[in-house]
Amino acid sequence: MAQVTNGVGHVSPIFLDDMQIGDRYTSAEHALDEAQIIAFAAQFDPQPFHLDHDAAKSSMFGGLAASGWHTVAITMRLMVTSGLPVAGGIVGAGADVQWPRPTRPDDVLHVVSEIISIVPSKSRPDRGMVTTRNTTYNQRGEEVQVLTAKMVVPQRPV
């Protein structure tokens, strides 16, 4: 089982044949601040609890919270730039996302991606389907998001 921390150094791209169930990849970190939360929300998810302190205090969040879609976007960036080094890029084929707790201003996020399923394609021998559990943690080690994703991964070229 591979345990790789990509935030520290370069990791070569991996192919389907390199992967094993249980392999884990840890990304670099992303520090989130209030300005990022408000800017993302203003453009993509303009709800009061993402935009305004006072409105957020009286919401179910009890304070300013990042949009879940903002957390997804940060997770994707971390996976692409420093996390899961899939050859040819991360090509999604479907996903399930859960947000067990809000992402807050001043959270420092990182992602741990674990390979949970590998299915070589019967009709396309040059690729397969890999399912990963990508857990985004804050600086306290609390899960703020769990993204279970299916992706198309190429076999190593011959």
N, C-alpha and C positions, 0 to 999 in steps of 0.2 A: 504494500500500500504506500503510495506516495503521500508525503506531507510536505507541501511546498509553500514557501512564503515568497510570493512574487514581488511584494513591495520593496524588498531589499535588493534584489538584483535581477538580471535578465534571465528568463527561462525560455528555452527553445519551444517553438510551437509543438503541440502534441496532436497526434492523429488517433483515429479510432483504435488502431492496433496497440497504441501506447497506454490506453486507459484500462483501469481495473476498477471494479466496484469497490467503494471504500476510499479511493484516492481523494485527497482533500487539498484544496488550493486556497491560500489566504491572500487577500488583496492588501494594497497599501491603505492609507486612511484618507478620509475627506472630512475636514472641519466645516461644519455648517453654522452659519450665523443668521441672525434675524433678517438682514438685508437680502440674503439669498432666498429665504423662505417667502418673504413678501414679494420679491420680484417674480419668482416662479408662479406664485398664486395669482398675482395681478395678470399675468399673461395666460395661464392655463387652468386655474382652479380658483376663481375669484369668490371664495366664500369668506364670510366675516372672520371665522376662527383661524383663517390662514393669513388674514390681512391686517387685523386690528386688535391691539392688546385688550381694550375694554370689552369688545364683543367676544373675544376669545375667553376672557375671565368668566363670563356668564354662560359659556357654552359647556357641553359635556366634557370638553378637554381641560377646562379650568385654567387655560393659558394658551398662548400662541403655539400652534402646532403646524408642522410642515404637511403639505398635501401628501397623501400616500403615493400619488403619482410622481411627486418630486423625489421621494425615497426610492421609487423604482428607477427613476432616471439616474440618480447617483449610483445606485447599485449596478446598473448597466455600465456606466462609465468606469467604475472600479473594476468590474469583471473584464472589460475590454482592455483597459490600460495597464492593469497590474494583477489581475486575478487569474481567471481560467484561460490559459494560453492555447486555445483551439486553433489549429492550422486552418487558414482560410477565413477566420473570423467566427463570431458567434452568430449562427443562423437559427433563429427560433422557429419552432413548429407548434408552439402552444405553451400555455403556462397557467398556473394557479398561484394567486398571491394572497397572503394574509398579513395583517398588520396587528400584532398582539399588543403593541403600545405605541403611543405617538412619538414621532421624531420631533425634537425640540431645538430651539436656538441653542447654540454652543455644544450640541452633540458632535462627537467625533466618530464617524462611521467607518466600519470595515466589513468586508464580506468573506465568509468562508463557504466555498463551493465544494460539495461532496458528490461524487459520482454514485448514483443509486441504481442505475439500470443501463445496460448496453445491449442493443439489439442490432446485429448486422442486417443489412437489407438483403432480402432474397432476390428481389428484382433488379437491384442496382448494386452490384458488388463493390463499387468504388466508394460506398458510404454506408452509414448506419445511423440509428437513432439513439441518442444518449439522453438520459434523464438525470438532472442534477437538482440537489436541494441547495439553494443559495440563501444562506442566513445572514442578514445584515444586523450587526451588533453596534451598540453605542459604546462609549468609553467606559461604562460600568459593566460591560459584558451582558447587557440585557438585549434580548431579541426585539428589534423594532420592525422587522419584516422577514417573512419566509416566502421565498419565491421558488416554487417547484416548476422547473422548465424542461421541456423537451427540445432538443436541438439536433440538427443534421450535422454530422461530423464525417469528414472524409477519411477514407483509408489512406495509408501511406502509399504514394505512387510507386509503381514498380520500376 
